[in-house]
């Protein structure tokens, strides 16, 4: 079997209901993972033979994908902010929109030696990316899941990022000194239970519910607690950054203003959805 034949075999094994763009993206990811071939390698070496194990490996991957398992879980990796992160069903899959959140923080905080906290770190993608991009930052990351923290620690080690990981519940008082932080960032659970019916099976059936959902009657559950704790832990002039449910941008901003935060802004993502809120704590 040649490289081109392996690609044709894999494409033909995937569900026909995948659109062509999604199928092409999956094929690129899988061929890179299995053969370590970039698109240019395929052009140059398409007629080269592949090892015998490749056909069975591609068939196994296709079988899992056809059961709606996310390709990132199947391959065990997701690309985020220039690095490959290990992901497992204990962690959410990093989203491209969250890269915009990291960009915003890096662009707006050029100072050195900042003290940063990421609340609900999951795979560690935000904390690790900030540790690598900010100048000499001291980054701490919380998560309630010991399994997620183990994945995050693996990622920090492989990427060579200095992050302190703490097993802590975002809904309880933080183990932080008062006025010790320059930046608090969080992408907490924000999907309402009633939104489940609109979600794709590859998210609903595989990604950790604990990291996704909040009760319909309390959609700002995490934002309220994190904002309250951040008001104690942030230095005067410290900044708070959230990724949010696009349905609750104005409510989140109003809550922060009522708590005494200044310069509260709602920012849209590249798709035009209200996706982020940022604010300053001046005390």
C-alpha contacts under 8 A as a table, 3 or more apart, distances in Angstrom:
res1	aa1	res2	aa2	distance
1	X	5	X	5.85
1	X	6	X	6.31
1	X	49	X	5.58
1	X	50	X	6.05
1	X	52	X	7.98
2	X	5	X	5.06
2	X	6	X	6.08
2	X	46	X	6.64
2	X	47	X	5.33
2	X	48	X	5.16
2	X	49	X	4.08
2	X	50	X	5.57
3	X	6	X	5.06
3	X	7	X	6.28
3	X	42	X	7.02
3	X	45	X	7.18
3	X	46	X	4.86
3	X	47	X	6.02
3	X	48	X	5.90
3	X	49	X	6.13
3	X	50	X	6.01
4	X	7	X	5.13
4	X	8	X	6.26
4	X	42	X	7.45
4	X	46	X	4.97
4	X	47	X	6.35
5	X	8	X	5.05
5	X	9	X	6.03
6	X	9	X	5.03
6	X	10	X	6.13
6	X	50	X	7.86
6	X	54	X	7.66
6	X	55	X	6.75
7	X	10	X	5.13
7	X	11	X	6.12
7	X	27	X	7.36
7	X	31	X	7.61
8	X	11	X	5.16
8	X	12	X	6.08
9	X	12	X	5.20
9	X	13	X	6.27
10	X	13	X	5.07
10	X	14	X	6.67
10	X	27	X	7.60
10	X	58	X	6.04
10	X	59	X	6.93
10	X	62	X	6.89
11	X	14	X	5.51
11	X	23	X	7.45
11	X	27	X	7.08
12	X	15	X	7.97
13	X	59	X	7.07
13	X	62	X	6.03
13	X	63	X	7.85
14	X	18	X	7.78
14	X	23	X	7.98
14	X	62	X	5.70
14	X	63	X	7.79
14	X	65	X	7.43
14	X	66	X	6.33
15	X	18	X	6.09
15	X	66	X	5.87
16	X	19	X	7.91
18	X	22	X	6.36
18	X	23	X	5.95
19	X	22	X	5.47
19	X	23	X	6.13
20	X	23	X	5.05
20	X	24	X	6.04
21	X	24	X	5.21
21	X	25	X	6.27
22	X	25	X	5.16
22	X	26	X	6.23
23	X	26	X	5.15
23	X	27	X	6.13
24	X	27	X	5.06
24	X	28	X	6.24
25	X	28	X	5.22
25	X	29	X	6.33
26	X	29	X	5.13
26	X	30	X	6.08
26	X	71	X	7.11
27	X	30	X	5.19
27	X	31	X	5.98
28	X	31	X	5.37
28	X	32	X	6.06
28	X	38	X	7.51
28	X	39	X	7.27
29	X	32	X	5.23
29	X	33	X	6.16
30	X	33	X	4.97
30	X	34	X	5.97
30	X	75	X	7.52
31	X	34	X	5.17
31	X	35	X	5.48
31	X	36	X	6.61
31	X	37	X	6.11
31	X	38	X	7.79
32	X	35	X	5.59
32	X	36	X	4.24
32	X	37	X	4.70
32	X	38	X	5.88
33	X	36	X	5.46
33	X	37	X	7.79
33	X	75	X	7.21
34	X	54	X	7.35
34	X	57	X	7.92
37	X	40	X	7.78
37	X	41	X	5.42
37	X	42	X	6.43
38	X	41	X	5.19
38	X	42	X	6.59
39	X	42	X	5.16
39	X	43	X	6.53
40	X	43	X	5.11
40	X	44	X	6.29
41	X	44	X	5.07
41	X	45	X	5.72
41	X	46	X	7.53
42	X	45	X	5.19
42	X	46	X	4.81
43	X	46	X	5.63
45	X	48	X	5.33
50	X	54	X	6.68
51	X	54	X	5.81
52	X	55	X	6.70
53	X	56	X	5.67
53	X	57	X	6.18
54	X	57	X	5.04
54	X	58	X	6.02
55	X	58	X	5.23
55	X	59	X	6.16
56	X	59	X	5.01
56	X	60	X	6.17
57	X	60	X	5.14
57	X	61	X	6.26
58	X	61	X	5.09
58	X	62	X	6.08
59	X	62	X	5.13
59	X	63	X	6.14
60	X	63	X	5.16
60	X	64	X	6.48
61	X	64	X	5.30
61	X	65	X	6.22
61	X	74	X	6.70
62	X	65	X	5.03
62	X	66	X	6.00
63	X	66	X	5.18
63	X	67	X	6.67
64	X	67	X	5.26
64	X	68	X	6.98
64	X	69	X	5.82
64	X	74	X	6.98
65	X	68	X	5.16
65	X	69	X	5.06
65	X	70	X	6.55
65	X	71	X	6.40
65	X	74	X	7.43
66	X	69	X	7.24
68	X	201	X	6.37
68	X	202	X	4.86
69	X	73	X	6.98
69	X	74	X	6.85
69	X	202	X	5.39
69	X	205	X	7.97
69	X	206	X	6.60
70	X	73	X	5.46
70	X	74	X	6.40
70	X	202	X	5.56
70	X	203	X	7.53
70	X	206	X	7.56
71	X	74	X	4.91
71	X	75	X	6.09
72	X	75	X	5.25
72	X	76	X	5.53
72	X	77	X	5.25
72	X	78	X	5.44
72	X	87	X	6.99
72	X	93	X	7.12
73	X	76	X	4.68
73	X	77	X	6.71
73	X	87	X	6.30
73	X	88	X	5.73
73	X	89	X	6.85
76	X	86	X	5.65
76	X	87	X	5.33
76	X	88	X	6.23
77	X	84	X	6.28
77	X	85	X	5.37
77	X	86	X	4.44
77	X	87	X	5.28
78	X	84	X	5.60
78	X	85	X	5.24
78	X	86	X	6.49
78	X	87	X	6.58
78	X	93	X	6.93
78	X	94	X	6.94
79	X	82	X	6.79
79	X	83	X	5.65
79	X	84	X	4.45
79	X	85	X	6.08
79	X	94	X	7.82
80	X	83	X	5.44
80	X	84	X	6.30
80	X	85	X	6.96
80	X	94	X	6.61
80	X	95	X	7.68
80	X	96	X	7.24
80	X	99	X	6.97
80	X	125	X	6.96
81	X	99	X	6.01
81	X	129	X	6.62
83	X	159	X	7.41
85	X	123	X	7.28
85	X	125	X	7.15
85	X	155	X	5.87
86	X	123	X	7.23
86	X	151	X	6.76
86	X	154	X	7.63
86	X	155	X	6.22
87	X	90	X	7.70
87	X	91	X	6.06
87	X	92	X	7.42
87	X	93	X	6.56
87	X	123	X	6.31
87	X	151	X	6.99
88	X	91	X	5.58
88	X	92	X	7.83
88	X	151	X	7.60
89	X	92	X	7.16
89	X	206	X	6.48
89	X	207	X	5.73
89	X	208	X	6.24
90	X	122	X	7.81
90	X	145	X	7.86
90	X	147	X	6.02
90	X	148	X	5.34
90	X	207	X	7.49
90	X	208	X	5.99
91	X	122	X	5.10
91	X	123	X	5.55
91	X	148	X	5.54
91	X	151	X	7.83
91	X	207	X	7.08
91	X	208	X	6.48
91	X	211	X	7.72
92	X	122	X	6.43
92	X	123	X	7.02
92	X	207	X	5.83
92	X	208	X	6.53
92	X	211	X	6.98
93	X	123	X	7.85
93	X	207	X	7.61
94	X	98	X	7.07
94	X	123	X	7.83
94	X	125	X	6.92
95	X	98	X	5.49
95	X	99	X	7.22
96	X	99	X	5.32
96	X	100	X	7.26
97	X	100	X	5.40
97	X	101	X	7.06
97	X	269	X	6.50
97	X	270	X	7.46
98	X	101	X	4.99
98	X	102	X	6.55
98	X	126	X	7.85
98	X	243	X	7.39
99	X	102	X	5.10
99	X	103	X	6.16
100	X	103	X	4.94
100	X	104	X	6.13
100	X	269	X	7.34
101	X	104	X	5.15
101	X	105	X	6.43
101	X	241	X	7.91
101	X	243	X	7.20
101	X	276	X	7.26
102	X	105	X	5.22
102	X	106	X	6.20
102	X	126	X	6.55
102	X	129	X	7.27
102	X	130	X	6.78
103	X	106	X	5.18
103	X	107	X	6.00
104	X	107	X	5.23
104	X	108	X	6.08
105	X	108	X	5.28
105	X	109	X	6.01
105	X	241	X	7.85
106	X	109	X	5.41
106	X	110	X	6.72
106	X	130	X	7.18
106	X	133	X	6.77
106	X	134	X	6.17
107	X	110	X	6.59
109	X	134	X	7.76
110	X	134	X	7.22
110	X	135	X	7.41
111	X	114	X	6.84
111	X	135	X	6.98
112	X	134	X	7.26
112	X	135	X	4.81
112	X	136	X	5.73
112	X	137	X	6.53
113	X	135	X	6.38
113	X	136	X	4.88
113	X	137	X	4.61
113	X	138	X	6.55
114	X	134	X	7.98
114	X	135	X	7.75
114	X	136	X	7.21
114	X	137	X	4.71
114	X	138	X	6.13
114	X	181	X	7.69
114	X	182	X	5.87
114	X	183	X	7.52
115	X	137	X	5.97
115	X	138	X	4.89
115	X	139	X	6.10
115	X	180	X	7.20
115	X	181	X	5.03
115	X	182	X	5.21
115	X	183	X	6.52
116	X	137	X	6.97
116	X	138	X	6.06
116	X	139	X	4.71
116	X	140	X	6.18
116	X	181	X	5.98
116	X	182	X	6.01
116	X	183	X	4.78
116	X	184	X	5.94
116	X	185	X	7.82
117	X	127	X	7.64
117	X	139	X	5.86
117	X	140	X	4.83
117	X	141	X	5.63
117	X	142	X	7.67
117	X	181	X	7.19
117	X	183	X	6.32
117	X	184	X	4.87
117	X	185	X	6.28
118	X	121	X	5.90
118	X	126	X	7.12
118	X	127	X	5.78
118	X	139	X	7.61
118	X	140	X	6.32
118	X	141	X	4.62
118	X	142	X	6.30
118	X	184	X	6.06
118	X	185	X	4.96
118	X	186	X	5.61
119	X	141	X	5.94
119	X	142	X	4.96
119	X	143	X	6.62
119	X	170	X	6.59
119	X	184	X	7.46
119	X	185	X	6.35
119	X	186	X	4.89
119	X	187	X	7.36
119	X	188	X	7.34
119	X	226	X	7.96
120	X	141	X	7.18
120	X	142	X	5.38
120	X	143	X	4.54
120	X	144	X	7.22
120	X	170	X	7.00
120	X	186	X	6.41
120	X	187	X	6.81
120	X	188	X	5.96
121	X	124	X	4.84
121	X	125	X	7.17
121	X	126	X	6.92
121	X	127	X	6.81
121	X	141	X	5.78
121	X	142	X	5.89
121	X	143	X	5.65
121	X	148	X	8.00
121	X	149	X	7.76
121	X	152	X	7.63
121	X	186	X	7.68
121	X	187	X	7.87
122	X	125	X	7.50
122	X	143	X	6.57
122	X	145	X	7.93
122	X	148	X	5.22
122	X	149	X	6.68
122	X	151	X	7.87
122	X	152	X	6.63
123	X	148	X	6.12
123	X	149	X	7.18
123	X	151	X	5.82
123	X	152	X	4.55
123	X	155	X	7.36
124	X	127	X	5.36
124	X	128	X	5.72
124	X	141	X	7.50
124	X	149	X	7.73
124	X	151	X	7.80
124	X	152	X	4.57
124	X	153	X	7.64
124	X	155	X	7.10
124	X	156	X	7.48
125	X	128	X	5.41
125	X	129	X	5.90
125	X	152	X	7.70
126	X	129	X	5.21
126	X	130	X	6.12
127	X	130	X	5.24
127	X	131	X	6.09
127	X	139	X	6.55
127	X	140	X	7.28
127	X	141	X	6.32
127	X	163	X	7.04
128	X	131	X	4.97
128	X	132	X	6.22
128	X	155	X	7.95
128	X	156	X	6.21
128	X	161	X	5.91
128	X	162	X	7.55
128	X	163	X	6.65
129	X	132	X	5.19
129	X	133	X	6.09
130	X	133	X	5.01
130	X	134	X	5.57
130	X	137	X	7.86
130	X	139	X	7.70
131	X	134	X	5.84
131	X	135	X	7.95
131	X	136	X	7.62
131	X	137	X	5.98
131	X	138	X	7.20
131	X	139	X	6.08
131	X	161	X	6.12
131	X	162	X	6.47
131	X	163	X	6.81
132	X	135	X	7.93
132	X	161	X	6.14
134	X	137	X	5.73
138	X	162	X	7.74
138	X	163	X	7.21
139	X	162	X	7.29
139	X	163	X	5.13
139	X	164	X	6.33
140	X	163	X	5.64
140	X	164	X	4.62
140	X	165	X	5.84
140	X	166	X	7.37
141	X	163	X	7.03
141	X	164	X	6.19
141	X	165	X	4.88
141	X	166	X	6.11
142	X	165	X	6.05
142	X	166	X	4.93
142	X	167	X	5.83
142	X	168	X	5.52
142	X	169	X	7.47
142	X	170	X	7.48
143	X	146	X	7.35
143	X	148	X	7.23
143	X	149	X	6.50
143	X	165	X	7.93
143	X	166	X	6.67
143	X	167	X	5.34
143	X	168	X	5.48
143	X	169	X	6.47
143	X	170	X	7.38
144	X	167	X	5.47
144	X	168	X	5.03
144	X	169	X	4.88
144	X	170	X	7.33
145	X	148	X	5.21
145	X	149	X	6.32
145	X	167	X	6.98
146	X	149	X	5.04
146	X	150	X	6.23
146	X	167	X	6.47
147	X	150	X	5.19
147	X	151	X	6.61
148	X	151	X	5.16
148	X	152	X	6.22
149	X	152	X	4.87
149	X	153	X	6.01
149	X	165	X	6.90
149	X	166	X	7.85
149	X	167	X	7.30
150	X	153	X	5.16
150	X	154	X	6.29
151	X	154	X	5.08
151	X	155	X	6.30
152	X	155	X	5.03
152	X	156	X	6.19
153	X	156	X	5.09
153	X	157	X	6.19
153	X	165	X	7.30
154	X	157	X	5.22
154	X	158	X	6.22
155	X	158	X	5.17
155	X	159	X	6.00
156	X	159	X	5.24
156	X	160	X	5.63
156	X	161	X	4.90
156	X	162	X	6.81
156	X	163	X	6.89
157	X	160	X	4.94
157	X	161	X	6.46
158	X	161	X	7.98
168	X	172	X	7.99
168	X	174	X	7.48
169	X	172	X	5.54
169	X	173	X	8.00
169	X	174	X	7.86
170	X	173	X	7.52
170	X	174	X	7.28
170	X	222	X	7.22
170	X	225	X	7.29
170	X	226	X	6.58
171	X	222	X	6.62
171	X	225	X	5.79
171	X	226	X	7.22
172	X	225	X	7.72
173	X	229	X	6.69
174	X	229	X	6.74
176	X	180	X	7.35
176	X	233	X	6.50
177	X	180	X	5.60
177	X	233	X	6.31
178	X	232	X	5.52
178	X	233	X	4.49
178	X	234	X	7.07
178	X	235	X	7.83
179	X	232	X	6.30
179	X	233	X	4.55
179	X	234	X	4.67
179	X	235	X	4.14
179	X	236	X	7.23
180	X	233	X	5.65
180	X	234	X	5.90
180	X	235	X	5.82
181	X	184	X	7.09
181	X	233	X	5.79
181	X	234	X	4.54
181	X	235	X	5.62
181	X	238	X	6.80
182	X	234	X	5.87
182	X	235	X	5.89
182	X	237	X	7.65
182	X	238	X	4.55
182	X	239	X	6.29
183	X	234	X	7.03
183	X	238	X	5.73
183	X	239	X	4.90
183	X	240	X	5.90
183	X	241	X	7.72
184	X	230	X	6.79
184	X	234	X	7.54
184	X	239	X	6.40
184	X	240	X	4.87
184	X	241	X	6.27
185	X	240	X	5.87
185	X	241	X	4.64
185	X	242	X	5.83
186	X	241	X	6.50
186	X	242	X	5.12
186	X	243	X	6.55
187	X	242	X	5.86
187	X	243	X	4.82
187	X	244	X	7.04
188	X	211	X	6.94
188	X	212	X	7.65
188	X	222	X	6.51
188	X	223	X	7.69
188	X	243	X	7.43
188	X	244	X	7.92
189	X	210	X	7.35
189	X	211	X	5.04
189	X	212	X	4.42
189	X	213	X	5.37
189	X	214	X	6.28
189	X	222	X	7.12
190	X	212	X	6.13
190	X	213	X	5.76
190	X	214	X	5.76
190	X	219	X	6.50
190	X	220	X	7.31
190	X	222	X	7.83
190	X	244	X	6.60
190	X	245	X	5.70
191	X	195	X	6.61
191	X	196	X	7.99
191	X	212	X	5.67
191	X	213	X	4.67
191	X	214	X	5.92
191	X	219	X	7.68
191	X	245	X	6.63
192	X	195	X	5.41
192	X	196	X	7.41
192	X	213	X	5.59
192	X	214	X	5.11
192	X	215	X	5.75
192	X	216	X	5.15
192	X	219	X	6.31
193	X	196	X	5.71
193	X	213	X	6.04
193	X	214	X	6.29
193	X	215	X	5.83
193	X	216	X	5.85
194	X	197	X	6.85
194	X	216	X	6.56
195	X	198	X	5.57
195	X	199	X	6.88
196	X	199	X	5.29
196	X	204	X	7.19
199	X	203	X	6.84
199	X	204	X	6.33
200	X	203	X	5.58
200	X	204	X	6.22
201	X	204	X	4.93
201	X	205	X	5.41
201	X	206	X	7.76
202	X	205	X	5.76
202	X	206	X	5.98
202	X	207	X	7.66
203	X	206	X	5.56
203	X	207	X	5.29
204	X	207	X	6.27
204	X	209	X	7.73
207	X	212	X	7.96
208	X	211	X	5.59
208	X	212	X	6.71
209	X	212	X	4.99
209	X	213	X	5.91
210	X	213	X	6.27
214	X	218	X	6.91
214	X	219	X	5.79
214	X	221	X	7.13
215	X	218	X	5.32
215	X	219	X	5.99
216	X	219	X	5.67
218	X	221	X	5.39
220	X	223	X	5.12
220	X	224	X	6.00
220	X	252	X	7.14
221	X	224	X	5.62
221	X	225	X	6.71
222	X	225	X	5.34
222	X	226	X	5.94
223	X	226	X	5.21
223	X	227	X	5.82
223	X	252	X	7.43
224	X	227	X	5.27
224	X	228	X	6.16
224	X	255	X	7.54
225	X	228	X	5.12
225	X	229	X	6.18
226	X	229	X	5.19
226	X	230	X	5.85
227	X	230	X	4.97
227	X	231	X	6.12
227	X	240	X	7.87
227	X	256	X	7.18
228	X	231	X	5.26
228	X	232	X	6.97
228	X	259	X	7.67
229	X	232	X	5.37
229	X	233	X	6.35
230	X	233	X	4.91
230	X	234	X	5.58
230	X	240	X	7.51
231	X	234	X	5.73
231	X	281	X	6.58
231	X	283	X	7.98
234	X	237	X	7.74
234	X	238	X	5.21
234	X	239	X	7.40
234	X	281	X	6.92
235	X	238	X	5.05
235	X	281	X	7.50
235	X	282	X	7.89
236	X	281	X	5.87
236	X	282	X	4.60
236	X	283	X	5.78
237	X	280	X	5.84
237	X	281	X	5.28
237	X	282	X	4.77
237	X	283	X	7.88
238	X	280	X	5.75
238	X	281	X	5.45
238	X	282	X	7.18
239	X	278	X	7.22
239	X	279	X	5.82
239	X	280	X	4.57
239	X	281	X	6.27
240	X	278	X	5.54
240	X	279	X	5.25
240	X	280	X	6.21
240	X	281	X	7.63
241	X	276	X	7.27
241	X	277	X	5.96
241	X	278	X	4.47
241	X	279	X	6.72
242	X	276	X	5.50
242	X	277	X	5.20
242	X	278	X	6.26
243	X	275	X	5.74
243	X	276	X	4.51
243	X	277	X	6.60
244	X	248	X	7.15
244	X	249	X	6.88
244	X	274	X	7.69
244	X	275	X	5.21
244	X	276	X	5.51
244	X	277	X	7.06
245	X	248	X	5.63
245	X	249	X	7.00
245	X	274	X	7.69
245	X	275	X	6.43
246	X	249	X	5.89
246	X	273	X	5.94
246	X	274	X	4.73
246	X	275	X	5.29
247	X	274	X	7.59
248	X	251	X	5.21
248	X	252	X	6.00
249	X	252	X	5.27
249	X	253	X	6.21
249	X	266	X	6.27
249	X	274	X	6.06
249	X	275	X	7.32
249	X	276	X	7.60
249	X	277	X	7.14
250	X	253	X	5.09
250	X	254	X	6.05
250	X	266	X	7.47
251	X	254	X	5.09
251	X	255	X	6.14
252	X	255	X	5.14
252	X	256	X	6.37
252	X	277	X	7.50
253	X	256	X	5.21
253	X	257	X	6.30
253	X	264	X	6.19
253	X	265	X	6.92
253	X	266	X	6.92
253	X	277	X	6.81
254	X	257	X	5.13
254	X	258	X	6.17
255	X	258	X	5.13
255	X	259	X	6.32
256	X	259	X	5.07
256	X	260	X	6.54
256	X	261	X	5.46
256	X	264	X	7.18
256	X	279	X	7.52
257	X	260	X	5.20
257	X	261	X	5.05
257	X	262	X	6.52
257	X	264	X	6.88
258	X	261	X	7.38
260	X	281	X	7.40
260	X	283	X	7.56
261	X	264	X	6.80
261	X	279	X	6.08
261	X	280	X	5.65
261	X	281	X	5.04
261	X	282	X	7.01
262	X	279	X	5.90
262	X	280	X	5.12
262	X	281	X	6.22
262	X	282	X	6.94
263	X	278	X	7.79
263	X	279	X	5.35
263	X	280	X	5.84
264	X	277	X	7.07
264	X	278	X	5.70
264	X	279	X	4.31
264	X	280	X	6.98
265	X	277	X	5.56
265	X	278	X	5.43
265	X	279	X	6.48
266	X	274	X	6.56
266	X	275	X	7.48
266	X	276	X	5.76
266	X	277	X	4.52
266	X	278	X	6.75
267	X	274	X	5.74
267	X	275	X	6.15
267	X	276	X	5.05
267	X	277	X	6.07
268	X	271	X	7.54
268	X	272	X	5.28
268	X	273	X	5.00
268	X	274	X	4.18
268	X	275	X	5.26
268	X	276	X	6.55
269	X	272	X	5.34
269	X	273	X	5.47
269	X	274	X	6.39
269	X	275	X	5.62
269	X	276	X	7.56
270	X	273	X	7.50
